[in-house]
């Protein structure tokens, strides 16, 4: 069973391992989510990419737009992989995806780019695609009607969440493949596993689950800093 990480650096290492195991198990559409306030994604992406340096020049890294890709090329001049932007149709897909490419990483793709991301994934075929902190599903853009349901059925719902870490007040929602989804509660001194789930809780399901966690009325609640505050000291490596 995966343990809740005690630092952001540990979380990144866990996410790399979880992604590799999921790829070895045959998954080709994966996402990794590290969801904390004030998190600077570029340093996180750099550390995450270091775990896949064995792909060398056969790894392609996509940013949402040309500006972000240009900044990455400037800051990562010695990177062995190719840096591109999603393009939103500006660049033909066949010029972005080559037969010799082996793996693909999309950094923070949004719902604005979801149609082009889907086209690129179709061109990729069964080769592994990893999405780092995506936000592809925005109802205002994707829609809630038939078109939105179709997009979810054929693409979004087929992306496996191999690593997920999000603070929820005095709890954390955590998944590290191949372990199931987990809810961890903060105690006075540490964190303890509260519940395992086969699927990610959605909507207000998390609140309902946590509401069932009761405490005797005559026992004062321990003073807690909250998992977000506890993780803040680790966020410095992301700034």
Phi, psi and omega in degrees: 000133178290142178260147176301129183294149179259005177201161177294322178299318178295322179297319179296317179298318178299318183295324177296311180298317181298320180295316180296320179294318180296320177297316179297331179275002174102001178283137181239354176234108189230152172223146179236127182230120173243102192249094178225145177299146175069010181288127176268118191283329185301311177297326177295315180299320180297316179292321179297316181297330180299336179283353182235028182291347178294338177286336179056229182286354180269008173256134176243135183244124183251133172253159184298327184216171184295326180296314179295321179295320179296319178296320179295319178297323179292316185279335183244053187297332182266008182295135180282342184271166179269134180251125180228170169249155185300322170091337181044043176093350182293323179251129179302138182303321183294344177271345181264330183249120182247154181301328183280349178295142183246332182207158186220137177235126175254123182260114177052048174292144182247176179296337177298325183262005191300323181295319180287324176299318178297318179297318179296319179295324176297320179290330180292325183075229184268003177291150186290135174239128179242133178245120182261118182049057177283158171222060188282340186251095175241114185302328181293336181254310181290323180097159181247358181272206185300315182299319179295319179296320179298316179299318179295317183294319187270342186224295189298320182287351180263007177268121182275126176277100183270342175210133183210132177214117180218134177278138177228087183053249183261029179215173177219138173261127192219138171215128177228105183304136010265011179293157177287176174293143184225147171246123178250138178251141177281132176253188182296325186244340188204203175235148179228147180290126182259318185201146172247143184228145178286336181226161178292130176291135182239163180061226180265017180298321179299317179297320180294321179295315181292329180295337180282347180277104186252162180228138179306140185296331183273004179253115180295142180290136178295149178285124186237141178277341183090144185295328179297313179296322180295329181273348186302323182295337179275343182288346181300331181285350177260010181252000000 
